[in-house]
Amino acid sequence: MNKPSTEGGGASTELRIIVWQFVRIMVQLETVARARGRAKAPTVFADWRSAWTEIDRTLTRLADSDADAFSDLMMNQEVVLRCRDKSQVNEVTRAIENVMNQLDQQIRAVRGEAKAEEELRFERREMNALLKHLRKTGRGGVAARSTAAKAAATRAAGGPPKNASPPRRGRGRKG
């Protein structure tokens, strides 16, 4: 399951992520790490690198030898990982958001190809569910609140302060 939890207390957060989601996240983090260089790479990428290397090797081996085991590992198995602090949870959150934006672009690119579009929509829904769960699990402010949640909190508190600037338009989907 893609259920993050904060078992064991403290600032550390345990994440249980389905392997295919972990692959998507790590490919995104790896891309960011390469673009930024080692000094500015996401810290969670370095912390999860050994798990990533092991999973990647196993998937590569299974892809060549056992399609059923490959499929089972990708779709039915979980990786258990830890985020040390709020900043690492936020790195994972940003990576998931970036993956979702990429999936949106891919969905637009395959419009009219029903099977490909549905597969991408499935991935998008599942990544969104993981993102929501991660944000919800962020007890004590561990994960960033969504723009919608911030707006709802502002409305509930009687609106923005009088000297506040208007909200910036996010990277929402265009209709």
Secondary structure, 3 states (H helix, E strand, C coil): CCCCECCCCCCCEEEEEEHHHHHHHHHHHHHHHHHHCHHHCCHHHHHHHHHHHHHHHHHHHHHHHCHHHHHHHHHHCEEEEEECCHHHHHHHHHHHHHHHHHHHHHHHHCCCCHHHHHHHHHHHHHHHHHHHHHHHHCHHHCCCCCHHHHHHHHHHCCCCCCCCCCCCCCCCCCC
